Amino acid sequence: MPDIASHAEVQVAGKLDWVGMNEIELPILLDGPDGRQVQTNARISAFVNLAEPEKRGIHMSRLYLHLDRALAEHSITPAALRHLLRDFLESHEDLSTQAMVRLDFEYLIRRKALVSDNSGWKQYPISLIASLNGRDFAMEMAFQVIYSSTCPCSAALARQLIQEQFRKDFGDANMLDAGTVHEWLGSEQGILATPHSQRSAADIRLQLAPTFEAFPFVEMIDVIEDALKTPVQAAVKREDEQAFALLNGQNLMFCEDAARRVQTALSEQERVGDFWARISHFESLHPHNAVAIVTKGLEEGYQPIDGHPTGWKV
């Protein structure tokens, strides 16, 4: 059968940074939080460079077949991705010197309720990006954490209105018994204003130190949720909702505050060589969002493997 890519003359000669496929739908195997292997669906991008300017194209079918075979046999680990990329290059040894793969999938973690004995599943979008250039192997892990943020300015304004209402209702009273004040505080008239809160997102990209250990999905998600303190909940009874309200009241934050919390937490992680984080508060007051972006602060800036210049796509 004719092989146009191998034998046809090129229309215009030139090297290509990356050639391959994206949005490949395949099942993958993951090691779950409890150590058991689970299967999930992924969308995958697979690329090699075209280092020979006179060659027409690469062998895309080889990339697909390597993916299909490798992902069906092994859980996703740094070692498995490195082996896969080596297979990409060996099957293109006359064409390519670099290879890259990206996997996008959902990772499920069972989370305990804040107070009650219940638990529920939370889903986290995760991306793994790996590249191989000669012997240089690089890895990125990207994920998103959804949390609640309560505006400090709004909280202060709400407290002021409550104070004014208290003065209006009890300004002439010289002495007030605790029971009266307790009853007033529990009424709608007493708490006539509340600060605005909103669902918020921390989009994280991590450059991981080279290792053959498993990907730290749960560990890194926990680092971010522990820093922000108000991750959204799965199973919620009234006592859990009350505990969540308390957490929000004790963790008032602008997007700048949240970004600095994330920066501090990630800077302490030995396995993270560099990081990029976008904090987005989906305002309930405005039709636009409040956003802060933070990195580790290396001199050359954050350099994403897949080439997005500022990491805007997670």
C-alpha positions as CSV (number, residue, x, y, z in Angstrom):
1,M,0.0,0.0,0.0
2,P,1.3,3.5,-0.7
3,D,2.9,5.4,2.2
4,I,2.5,9.1,1.2
5,A,4.1,10.4,4.5
6,S,7.3,8.5,4.0
7,H,7.9,8.8,0.3
8,A,6.1,11.9,-1.1
9,E,8.2,15.1,-1.5
10,V,7.4,17.9,0.9
11,Q,5.7,20.9,-0.4
12,V,7.8,23.3,1.8
13,A,10.7,22.0,3.8
14,G,10.9,22.8,7.5
15,K,11.1,21.4,11.0
16,L,8.0,21.2,13.1
17,D,7.9,21.7,16.9
18,W,5.1,19.2,17.5
19,V,3.0,16.9,15.4
20,G,0.4,14.4,16.6
21,M,-3.1,14.1,17.9
22,N,-5.3,15.4,20.6
23,E,-8.7,14.6,22.1
24,I,-8.0,10.8,21.8
25,E,-10.6,9.0,24.0
26,L,-9.1,6.0,25.9
27,P,-9.6,4.3,29.2
28,I,-6.8,4.6,31.7
29,L,-5.9,2.8,34.9
30,L,-5.2,4.7,38.1
31,D,-4.1,3.7,41.6
32,G,-7.0,4.9,43.8
33,P,-6.5,6.5,47.3
34,D,-7.1,3.2,48.9
35,G,-4.4,1.5,46.8
36,R,-6.9,-0.4,44.5
37,Q,-6.6,0.0,40.8
38,V,-9.5,1.9,39.1
39,Q,-10.4,2.6,35.5
40,T,-11.6,6.0,34.2
41,N,-11.9,7.7,30.9
42,A,-9.3,10.2,29.6
43,R,-8.8,12.5,26.7
44,I,-5.2,12.3,25.5
45,S,-2.8,14.3,23.4
46,A,0.2,12.6,21.9
47,F,3.0,14.4,20.0
48,V,6.5,14.1,18.7
49,N,8.6,16.8,16.9
50,L,9.5,16.5,13.3
51,A,13.2,17.1,13.3
52,E,13.8,16.2,9.6
53,P,12.8,19.2,7.5
54,E,12.6,17.1,4.3
55,K,10.2,14.5,5.7
56,R,6.5,14.9,4.9
57,G,5.1,13.7,8.2
58,I,5.1,11.3,11.2
59,H,3.5,7.9,11.8
60,M,0.4,8.9,13.8
61,S,-1.0,5.4,13.9
62,R,2.1,4.3,15.8
63,L,1.5,6.9,18.5
64,Y,-2.1,5.6,18.9
65,L,-1.1,2.0,19.1
66,H,1.6,2.7,21.7
67,L,-1.0,4.6,23.8
68,D,-3.6,1.9,23.5
69,R,-1.2,-0.9,24.5
70,A,0.6,0.9,27.3
71,L,-2.5,2.4,28.9
72,A,-4.4,-0.9,28.9
73,E,-1.5,-2.7,30.7
74,H,-0.2,-0.3,33.3
75,S,-1.4,2.2,35.9
76,I,-0.5,5.8,35.2
77,T,2.9,6.5,36.9
78,P,5.9,8.6,36.0
79,A,7.8,5.4,35.0
80,A,4.9,4.3,32.8
81,L,4.7,7.7,31.0
82,R,8.5,7.8,30.5
83,H,8.4,4.3,29.0
84,L,5.6,5.4,26.7
85,L,7.4,8.5,25.5
86,R,10.5,6.3,24.8
87,D,8.3,4.1,22.7
88,F,7.1,7.1,20.8
89,L,10.7,8.1,20.0
90,E,11.9,4.6,19.1
91,S,9.1,4.2,16.6
92,H,10.1,7.6,15.1
93,E,13.9,7.3,15.4
94,D,14.5,8.6,11.9
95,L,12.1,11.6,12.4
96,S,11.9,12.8,16.0
97,T,14.0,13.7,19.0
98,Q,11.3,14.8,21.4
99,A,8.0,13.4,22.6
100,M,5.1,14.7,24.7
101,V,1.9,13.3,26.1
102,R,-1.0,14.9,28.0
103,L,-3.8,13.1,29.8
104,D,-7.0,14.8,31.0
105,F,-9.3,12.9,33.3
106,E,-11.5,13.1,36.5
107,Y,-10.2,11.8,39.8
108,L,-12.7,10.7,42.4
109,I,-12.0,11.0,46.2
110,R,-14.3,10.0,48.9
111,R,-14.5,12.8,51.5
112,K,-15.8,12.7,55.1
113,A,-18.4,15.2,56.2
114,L,-17.2,18.0,58.5
115,V,-19.2,16.8,61.5
116,S,-21.6,14.1,60.8
117,D,-20.7,10.4,60.2
118,N,-21.5,10.7,56.4
119,S,-19.1,10.8,53.5
120,G,-19.5,11.5,49.8
121,W,-17.5,11.5,46.5
122,K,-15.8,14.6,45.1
123,Q,-14.5,14.8,41.6
124,Y,-11.3,16.7,40.7
125,P,-10.2,17.4,37.1
126,I,-6.6,16.4,36.6
127,S,-4.1,16.8,33.8
128,L,-0.8,15.0,33.5
129,I,1.8,16.4,31.0
130,A,5.1,14.6,30.4
131,S,7.9,15.2,27.9
132,L,11.1,13.4,26.9
133,N,14.0,15.1,25.1
134,G,16.9,12.7,24.9
135,R,17.3,11.6,28.5
136,D,15.6,14.7,29.9
137,F,12.2,13.7,31.3
138,A,9.9,16.4,32.7
139,M,6.5,16.1,34.3
140,E,3.6,18.5,35.2
141,M,0.5,17.8,37.1
142,A,-2.4,20.2,36.9
143,F,-5.7,20.1,38.9
144,Q,-8.5,22.3,40.2
145,V,-9.9,22.7,43.7
146,I,-13.3,24.3,44.2
147,Y,-13.8,26.2,47.5
148,S,-15.9,28.9,49.1
149,S,-14.7,32.4,49.7
150,T,-16.3,35.1,51.9
151,C,-15.4,38.7,51.2
152,P,-13.7,40.5,54.2
153,C,-15.0,43.9,53.1
154,S,-18.6,42.6,52.8
155,A,-18.3,41.0,56.2
156,A,-17.2,44.3,57.8
157,L,-20.1,46.2,56.2
158,A,-22.5,43.5,57.4
159,R,-21.2,43.8,61.0
160,Q,-21.6,47.6,60.8
161,L,-25.3,47.3,59.8
162,I,-25.8,44.8,62.7
163,Q,-24.2,47.3,65.1
164,E,-26.4,50.1,63.8
165,Q,-29.5,47.9,64.2
166,F,-28.5,46.9,67.7
167,R,-28.1,50.6,68.6
168,K,-31.5,51.4,67.1
169,D,-33.3,48.6,69.0
170,F,-31.5,49.0,72.4
171,G,-30.0,52.4,72.3
172,D,-32.1,53.7,75.2
173,A,-31.5,50.7,77.4
174,N,-29.1,51.1,80.3
175,M,-28.9,47.5,81.1
176,L,-29.6,44.4,79.0
177,D,-30.0,40.9,80.3
178,A,-28.2,38.1,78.4
179,G,-31.4,36.4,77.5
180,T,-32.7,39.4,75.6
181,V,-29.5,39.9,73.6
182,H,-29.3,36.1,72.9
183,E,-32.8,36.1,71.5
184,W,-32.1,39.2,69.4
185,L,-29.0,37.7,67.9
186,G,-31.0,34.7,66.8
187,S,-33.6,36.8,65.1
188,E,-33.8,37.9,61.5
189,Q,-33.9,41.5,62.7
190,G,-30.7,41.0,64.6
191,I,-28.7,39.4,61.8
192,L,-30.2,41.6,59.1
193,A,-27.1,41.6,56.8
194,T,-24.7,38.8,55.8
195,P,-21.4,39.0,53.9
196,H,-21.4,37.7,50.3
197,S,-19.7,34.4,49.6
198,Q,-19.1,32.7,46.3
199,R,-17.9,29.5,44.8
200,S,-14.2,29.9,43.9
201,A,-11.5,27.9,42.1
202,A,-7.8,27.3,42.5
203,D,-6.3,26.1,39.2
204,I,-2.9,24.6,39.9
205,R,0.0,23.6,37.7
206,L,3.0,21.8,39.3
207,Q,6.3,20.9,37.9
208,L,7.3,17.8,39.7
209,A,10.8,16.7,40.5
210,P,11.9,13.6,38.5
211,T,10.9,10.5,40.3
212,F,9.5,7.0,39.8
213,E,7.0,7.3,42.6
214,A,3.3,7.4,42.1
215,F,1.7,10.8,41.2
216,P,0.7,12.6,44.4
217,F,-2.9,13.3,43.4
218,V,-4.5,13.2,46.9
219,E,-1.4,14.7,48.7
220,M,-1.3,17.8,46.5
221,I,-5.1,18.3,46.5
222,D,-5.0,18.1,50.3
223,V,-2.2,20.7,50.4
224,I,-4.4,23.2,48.6
225,E,-7.6,22.4,50.5
226,D,-5.9,22.6,53.8
227,A,-4.4,26.0,52.9
228,L,-7.7,27.4,51.8
229,K,-9.7,25.7,54.6
230,T,-13.1,26.0,52.9
231,P,-13.3,23.4,50.1
232,V,-16.8,22.6,49.0
233,Q,-18.4,19.6,50.6
234,A,-20.1,16.4,49.3
235,A,-22.4,14.9,52.0
236,V,-24.0,17.7,54.1
237,K,-26.4,17.5,57.0
238,R,-27.4,20.6,59.0
239,E,-24.6,20.2,61.5
240,D,-22.1,20.0,58.5
241,E,-23.6,23.1,57.0
242,Q,-23.3,25.0,60.3
243,A,-19.7,23.9,60.5
244,F,-19.1,25.1,57.0
245,A,-20.6,28.5,57.8
246,L,-18.2,28.7,60.8
247,L,-15.2,27.9,58.6
248,N,-16.2,30.6,56.1
249,G,-16.6,33.1,59.0
250,Q,-13.2,32.3,60.3
251,N,-11.5,32.4,56.9
252,L,-12.5,35.6,55.3
253,M,-10.4,36.2,52.2
254,F,-9.9,38.2,49.1
255,C,-8.5,36.5,46.0
256,E,-5.1,37.9,47.0
257,D,-5.2,36.3,50.4
258,A,-6.1,32.9,48.8
259,A,-3.3,33.2,46.3
260,R,-0.7,33.9,49.1
261,R,-2.0,30.9,51.1
262,V,-1.5,28.7,48.1
263,Q,1.9,30.1,47.4
264,T,3.1,29.5,50.9
265,A,1.7,26.0,51.0
266,L,3.3,24.9,47.7
267,S,6.6,26.5,48.4
268,E,7.0,24.1,51.3
269,Q,6.6,21.0,49.1
270,E,9.9,19.3,48.3
271,R,8.5,17.4,45.4
272,V,7.3,20.6,43.6
273,G,10.1,22.2,41.6
274,D,7.9,25.1,40.4
275,F,4.3,26.0,40.3
276,W,1.7,28.3,38.8
277,A,-1.7,29.0,40.4
278,R,-4.7,31.0,39.3
279,I,-7.2,31.9,42.0
280,S,-10.7,32.9,40.7
281,H,-13.5,34.2,42.9
282,F,-16.7,34.0,40.9
283,E,-18.2,37.1,42.4
284,S,-21.8,37.1,43.7
285,L,-21.7,41.0,43.9
286,H,-20.3,41.6,40.3
287,P,-20.9,40.0,36.9
288,H,-17.1,39.6,36.6
289,N,-14.6,37.6,38.5
290,A,-11.7,38.5,40.9
291,V,-8.5,36.8,39.8
292,A,-5.0,36.5,41.2
293,I,-2.1,34.6,39.7
294,V,1.0,33.4,41.7
295,T,4.1,31.4,40.9
296,K,7.1,30.2,43.0
297,G,9.1,33.1,41.7
298,L,12.0,31.5,39.8
299,E,14.0,33.9,37.7
300,E,13.1,32.5,34.4
301,G,9.4,32.3,35.3
302,Y,7.1,29.3,35.0
303,Q,7.8,27.3,31.8
304,P,4.9,25.0,31.0
305,I,5.8,21.8,29.2
306,D,3.0,22.0,26.7
307,G,3.9,25.5,25.6
308,H,1.0,27.6,26.9
309,P,3.0,30.8,27.5
310,T,1.4,31.9,30.8
311,G,-0.3,28.8,31.9
312,W,-3.8,30.2,31.3
313,K,-5.0,26.8,30.2
314,V,-5.0,24.3,33.0
